[in-house]
């Protein structure tokens, strides 16, 4: 979980937009393949995650670099650049732990464009410098958008006064909930994490309820499930 007392967090205006894929500026194009062994050197993955890199990922492309030089938006706070990585998959899913290794190896915020079978989706964790140690990064849970077809019309990236505002707006765009009045990005991400945790609890509770043979216990579990779903609903508003 992320602490909610980050002093530089800006306030996001509540919104109800539908996410459109981003058309990143041509000036920001990098187009370089990232060798997996270079990621291993800095990310220190376990043997199982190395296996996932081989089995799950076709290639990783450093697609764009959003920086003061490439998009004429000033750096601010911990966001000096924003990297856009295209991750081309061999199968439809990718492990959060795999993305975490990439994030660990790159000292910069990253937005992933996950590509598989003529469709793509965005994924990211909210990533910021530790307040106690600026050499370390704090990474939230990973969030994913729904899939887009490859011919989906793209929209320009959001207009922002600086790169930190741009990054936090990009993150807010891919979260499954919209911000509340006067809610900053860290509070928004923390709320989204709580919803994900409670959704997992609800799924497990539903499995237990369906397996339960005793009627009284089944009623108790159903009551717990209804309460949990109400909590999720309230958190989502």
Secondary structure, 3 states (H helix, E strand, C coil): CCCCCCCCCCECCCCCCCCCCEECCHHHEEEEECCHHHHHHHHCCCHHHHHHHHHHEEEEEEEEEEEHHHHCCECECCECEEEEEEEEECCCCCCHHHHHHHHHHCCCEEEEEEEECCEEEEEEEEEEECCCCCCCEEEEEEEECCCEECCCCCEECCCCCEHHHHHHHHHHHHCCCCCCCCCEHHHHHHHHHHHHHHHHHHHHHHHHHHHCCCHHHHHHHHHHHHHHHHHHHHHHC
